[in-house]
Amino acid sequence: MDHYRNLPDAAIDEAGVIASVFVKSGVTGFTDACRYVHEMPYGYNSNRDDLLILFKEGKGSCTTKHAVIATLAEELSLPIRKSIGIYAMTEDIVTGTQPILDYYGLPYIPMVHCFLIGENYRVDLTEGNFNGKNKPMDRFLYTREVAANISAKDEYLLYRNALKDHILSREELKGVDIKLVLQAREEGIKLLRSKV
């Protein structure tokens, strides 16, 4: 992944809801807003569909951090968008995954991670945060550009469709029932939450 300093910069005016919040916080440039969000503690929010929850709770996950910055980019007409990637979660990525893999008989758990994309870059504003992962996410089984503040329901539907249409056809997962993967995913989410 690239560093957020590689993103195009722009002055923030009160052009939108998110821009106004940053201006009121004394943040006047896009790159400074990226730094501000990156330095916020990593944590799961009580309502990820609330675009302002990051500011209300003073913490955020990959979902909420990238939703805020992608929305700010839209407000400032910057060519930066949010993307979802599905990665292969294994023991080397999240300590404690192997017992889940053994129980479900899977080589990995397909899990969702969000990041920013632009012309020639991919930026993860949670990289280096205490997010439960042992290393940065830079390899994905599937990626797709999404709305900046994609709802939890729509993200889940995208995940299920990606499993069905792209991931479960991979050689190492042929014949695996989608229900089994969804159950393993729930265990993977619990594991990740326990690491934060």
N, C-alpha and C positions, 0 to 999 in steps of 0.2 A: 504494500500500500504506500501511497505517497503522503507526504506531510501536508498539513492544512496550509502551511505558508506558500505552497505551490498553487493554491487556488487564486483566481483573480480577485483583486481587492476592489472595494467601492465604498464611498462614503454612505453612511446610513442616515437617511432623513426619515421623517415619520410617515413613510409611504404606506404603511400597513400595520396590522395588529402587532406582529412580532417586531418589526422595526421600531415601533413606538416603545415597546418594552425595553429594548436594548438602549435606545436613546435616554429613556428615564433612568436606566442603570448606569449611564455615563459611558456606554460603549458606542463609539461613533464610526467604526469601520468594520467591514465584513470579516476581514482576517482576525481582528480583535474579538469579534463575536464568536468565531470558530475557537479561538484560544479560550475564551470565557466558558464556552460549553464543554470543551475538552477537559478543562480543569475542574469542572463540577464533579462531585463524587458520583461514582457509578452506583446505581441502585434501581430497583424495580419500582415503578410508580403505581399509585393506587388506581389511576384511571388513564391508561395509555392513549385513549381516544380524545382526551382533553389536551389541546395543543399548548395550553399555558401551564400544564401540570409540572413541567420542568422547573419553572420559576416559582410556582407555589410550594413545591416540596424541596427545592434546592438540590435535586439529584436527578439522574436520568439513566435510562438504558440505551442500547443502540437504537431502539425504536424511537424513543422520544427525543434523544439528542439530535439524531439526523432529521427527524420531522421538523424540528424548530429551524435548523440551519437551511434545509431545503426550502422551507416556506419563506425564510428571509431572502434566500437567493431569488425566489419567484418575485417577491415584492420589489427587489432591486433590479430585476431583469437580468440576472447573471445566469450564464449557461451551466448551472449546477443542478443536478437532480438526485433524488433518492433512489437507491437500488436495493433489492433484496437478493441475498445469495443464500443458497442452501449448501451447507458444508457437511463433511463427514466427521461427526464427533466421535473421537476415539480416546483411549486412555492418555495418549501423549498430549492431546489438546485439553482435556478436562480430567483431572485426577479423580478416580472413582467411577469412571465410565465402564471399565472392563466387566465388573459384576453384572451390570445391566445388559451388556452385549452377550455375556455368557448365558444369562437367564433367557433372553429372547432369541438366541442363536443368530445374532446379526454381526456382520463385519464392522459396522458403524451405525450411528443413529443420524439420519438426515435432520439437520437442525437449521433454523433460520438465523441469519445475521444481516444487519442493515449497514449501509455505507453510502457515501456520496460518489457520484460519477460526473465526469465532465468530458471534454474533448479527448484528453490524453492522460487522465488521471483517475485514481480511485483513492478516496480518503476515508479512513475510519477514525471518527472522533472519540472512540472508546479505546483505541489502541493505547496501551500503557496504563489504562485505568485498572483498578482491582475488580475485574469483571468475571472472575472465575476461570478464565482461560489461561493456559500455560504459555501460549504463544499467539502472535497475531494471526488473524484469518486472512489468508491470501489465495487459497485454493477453494474453488466452489464446484459443486456438481451441476449447479443451475443458477443462473442470475436473470433478473428481470427488473427493468425500470418500473417504478410505481409512483403513485401520487404521494406527495410529500407527507401527508398525514393520513395514510391508508388506515382504514379502521381495522381493529383486531379481527373482526369477522371476515373482511375481505382478504386480509393477509392469510388467515387460516385456509380460506377457500383456494387462494393462490397456491399455498403449500400443498394442499391435498391434490390439486390438479397437476402440479409439478411432479409429485410422487407418481401419480397414475400415468401421466403422459411422457415422462422423461426418466425419472430415477429408478422406478421399479423394473424397468426394462434393461437396466445395466446387468451385465453378466453375473456379478457377485450378488445380485438381489433377485434374480429370476426365480419365480415361484413363491416369493415371499408375499404373504397376505398383507394388504394395506392396513388392516386393523392391528396387526402385530406391530407394525412400524409406528402407528399412532399411539399405541400403548407404551412402547419404548420411548417415544418422544416425550410423553407426559413424565416418565421417570427422569429423562434427561433434563427437562425443565426444572423439576424438583431439585436435582443435583446442582444445577447451575445456581439456582436461588440460594441454596445452602452455602455456596462458596462466597457470596457477597456480604 
